[in-house]
Amino acid sequence: MKDFMRDEPGAPKVVDRSTFQAELDALRVREKAHTKEGDAIAAARRRLPMVEVDGATPLIGEHGPVTLLDVFEGRRLLIAYYFMWHPGHPAPEQCEGCTWVTSQVRELSYIHSREVTYATFCKGPYEESARYRDFMGWEMPWYSAQDSLDTLLVGRRVSMMYIVCYLRQGSNVFETYWTTMRGVEAMDNSYRLLDLTVYGRQETWEDSPTGWPQRFEGKQNTRTDGRPTAQWSRLKAGHSDDLGTGRR
């Protein structure tokens, strides 16, 4: 009989229940400290100064031209995710990282109950990017910010993904916070859950014991068989990935 154990990755040592619980209790002290530090950082974030931005900055939405002020939908706060885009490229070539995080933003009622609007600001043209949104089954408000990126992201690299937070006071709009790179993991729950498992995210940068699976690196973290991973379930369900660009 084949020795299947040879194909098994490394695993933690086996101990009795009391030893396991003692080790977990020790880790829990660090977890609680981490949570409290996160609360303290959030408190400091709430005390940051803010900078005014032009509420008349134009975007394109479902019904045509709108302004940044319109995007608030009458609420006091706005969270905007800046979605990277490759104009004219087919769906498989669109940003796997943006697809990864955006696919996990679904139920917005809890955000709305705090008088916060969530919206996607795509860096590409509205028509083809909205087709991508529909293909992926996303329902959040979607806008093209293509012609206003230099204004909205002043002083920052346009070719990156961002979360930017805004406050509206009457007709005046202020930017209160922004983050990029791993900061956008605030939108994610998959990796947060994977972090709880013994093998973690299985990515090459992680500090894992020898023998632990670490199969993913670079773009392959969120791309499978030539596509952003979340696209496969949409194709299986029969949804078209035609973005109207003439390329499939």
Secondary structure, DSSP 8 states (H G I E B T S, - for coil): ---GGGG---------HHHHHHHHHHHHHHHHHHHHHHHHHHHHHHT---EEE-TT-EEEETTEEEEHHHHTTT-SEEEEEEE---TT--GGGS-HHHHHHHTT----HHHHTTTEEEEEEESS-HHHHHHHHHHHT--S-EEE-GGGHHHHTTTS-SSS-EEEEEEEETTEEEEEEEEEGGGGGGG-SHHHHHTTSTTTT-BTTS---TT----B-GGGGSEETTEETTHHHHHHTT-----SSS--
